[in-house]
Amino acid sequence: MKIVTWNCNGALRKKTHELDTLDADVYVVQECEDPAQSTDAFRDWAGSYLWVGTSKHKGLGVFPKKGNTVKAEDWFGTFKQLGVINSNSSTSWSTPDLKLFLPFTLNEDFQFLGVWTKAEGADVFSYIGQLWKYLQIHRGQLRRERTILLGDLNSNSIWDMPDRWWNHSDVVEELRDIELQSTYHRQTGEAHGQESMQTFFLHRNLEKAYHIDYVFTSGDLLDQARVEIGDPSTWLNFSDHMPLLLVIDTSQRTKGF
């Protein structure tokens, strides 16, 4: 099974041919437009898709191919920091407050959480702080076998700040506690913040490269999974992000969730 996550940098309708060269079973795409409000050709390509967004031009889409099917999961919950007497919105929140997250199942078998962390309207909990908040609500749902969390987190341990408890490194440890690990870091043995391969090139500049896109897989899948990162010489023609291709050997069948 092949799964791709890619921040397409907008206008996915013009880039579907390039994406199809990866021959994936499902594409999880950040910063793509809503097919319902786009061209007929793009809607045809999108098929039985899922999409969420705050603008018709930029959202998070899931596009199954090869006869695979996806179903959105209706996750909802609330969280409140106990012991804090304060009406500030940063001390309590619910699932709809957090953008952009899309939980879904593939073929009623694998569980996914597609992610594109945002900064707009997030107060101090921007980017990785949004995922930290999401984990406080939905840790239980994510603590399952055959689970994959993937997307553009806009984050890396190099930006950890000492006065925050929702740093990238903290979130990585929280994910590890529920047996979700970065496939890239598992297969390379590299530490977070010390990646030799980058996924994002600011202004498409090779000298301004960062690792901010990830695939986390549950412990039962780690030995079956590998991830490949797109070549900048090809993909910088289409986006400032590289696609990540997750390959799972489904012949090693494990118990479903």
N, C-alpha and C positions, 0 to 999 in steps of 0.2 A: 504494500500500500504506500502511496506517495501523497504527501500533504505539503502544500506550499503556503508560506506566509510572506507577504510582500506589501510594503508601503509603496504604492504606485506613483505617488507625487501628483495625483490628479489625472483626469481624462483617461480613465481605464478603457473607455470605449475605443480609444485609438491605439491601445497596446495589447489587445487580446491575442493577436497573432503571436507576439513574442512570448506571452505567458503560456500559450498552448505548447510551445516547444519544450516545456518542462514535463509535459505528459502526466500531470497529477490527477489523482482521484478527486481531490477537492482543493480549492484555492480560498485562502482567507486573506482578504485584501483590505488594507487600510488606505484612507484618503481617496476612496473611489466614489463616484457619483451614484445616485439612486437609479437603477435601471428603469423603474416605473416612470421616471421623469426624463428619460433619455431617448436615444434613437431606437428604431425597430431592430436594427442589426444588433445593438448591444443587448436589448431585451432577449432576443433569440439566443445569443451566446450565454446570457446569464442563466437561462433555464429556470428551474425551481429553486431559486436563490433565497437567501436571508439577507436583510440589510437593516442597519440602524444608523441614525445620524442626526445631527442638529442642523444640517444644511443639506439641501438636495445635491450639492456639488461635492461634499466631502463627508463620507461616512465609513462604516465598517461593513464589508460585504463577505458573504460565504457563498461560493459557487461550486456545487457538486458536478462532477462529470462522470462519464463511463457508466451510466446507470446507477450510480450511487445516490443515496437520498439523505437529506439533512432535515432535522426537526428542531426548532427553537425550543429551549427550555425556559419555563416561566419561573425564574428565581426571584424571590422577594424576601427581604428581611430588614431588620433595623439593628442598630448598635448604639449603645450609650456608654461613655466612659464613666464607670462607677467612681464615686468619691470626689467628683468634680462638680461643685455647685456653681454653675455658670450657664446662661442661656445661649451662649455663643454657638453658632452652627457647627463649629469644629469639634464639639464634645458629643454630638449625637448626629446620626445620619441614617438614611435608608437607601436601598438599592437604586431607586430612580435618581438619586442625587449624584450618582457616579457615572461618568462618561469616559470612554465608550467601551462597554463590555457586552459580549454576545455569547451566552452559553448555548450549546447545541449538541445533539447527538448525530453521529454518522452511522447510517444503516441500523439504528437502534442498538448499536454495539459499543462503539467508542464514544466517550464523553469528551467534549472540547469546551474550552473557554477562549474565544477570540478576544484580543485586547488591542486597544489603541489608546494609551493613556494621554490625557489632555491637561492643559494648564488653565484654559479659560474657565473662570468662575470657580476655581478650585481653592482659593485663598492660599494658605501656606502649604496645603496638601496637594501640590501640583504633581503631575507626572507619576513618579513611583509612589507618592503619597496616596494617589487615587487607588492604586492596586493594593496598598496596605489597608486602606479603608475597606475595600471590597473583600479582602481576606478575613477581616474581623467579622463580617456577616456570613460569608459563604465558605468558611474553612471546612465545615462538615460535608458540603456537597463535593468539594474538591478532593477530599480524602477518600478516594475510591480507586479501584483498579481500572485499567484501560482509560486513563484520563490524560489529556494533553492540554496544556496552557501555552498559547503562542501568540506572538504579535510584536508590535512596536511599543516598547516600554519607555522609550525616550530616556533611558537611564543606564547608569554604569557605576560601579563602586568608586571610580575615580572622583565622583562628585559627592561622595558621602560627606555629611556635615556633622560635627561632633555633638551639636545641641539638638539633633533630631533622632527620634526612635523609629522613624519610617524610612531610613536610608535604604539604598539599593541592597547593601550587604545584609541589613536586617530582614528585608523581604525575602532574600535568597534563603536565609536561615529558617524563616517561617515556612517557606515552601518545602524545604528539606524536612522539616518536622512532620509535614503531612505527606512525605515521600514523593515529592515532585522535585526533579533535578534537571538542570540545564543539560540537554543532550550534547551540545557543543563542548561544554566544559568537562563533561564526563568522558567523552571520547578523546579529547586532547590532553587532559590532565592539567590544563591551565587554570589559574585562579581567576576569579572575577576581578576585572580591572587590569589584567595582564594578558589580554587576548592578542594573539599574533595575527588574527584575521579580523577585518572590520566589516561592519554592515551598513554604515552610513558615512557619506562624504559631504560635509557642509558646503553648500554652493557648488557641489560636484567637484570639489577640489581634493585631489589625492593627498595633499599635505594636511588636510583637516579631516582626519578619519577617526571614527569612533565605533564601538561595538554596542548597539542599543536595541537590536532586535533579537528575539530569543524564542527557543522552543524548550519547554519543560515537559518531561514525560514522567508518568508514575513509575514507581519502582519495578512493577511487574513487566514493564515494557523496555526498560533501559538496555537490557542485553540484546534486544531485538532491533534497537533503533540506532540510526546514524543520521547525521545532518550534513548537508552540503551548502556552502554559501556561494552565491553567484559571483561571476568574474566581473570586476569593475570595468574592464576593457569592453565588455558587451553591454552591461546593464546601466552604466552611467549615461548611455544614450537615451534612456527612458525614465530614469528616476535617480534621486540622490540616495536611495536605499537599495540594497542588494536583496534579492529573494533568498529565503532559506527553504531548502527542500529537505523535508523529513521523510526518510524511508524506513518503514517498519516491516520486518519479516513476519508476515502473518501465518507462515507455515508452522511457526513455533506457537501454537495456540495455547493461550492461558485462560483461566476461568474468567468469564465476564463479570461485570459489576451487577 
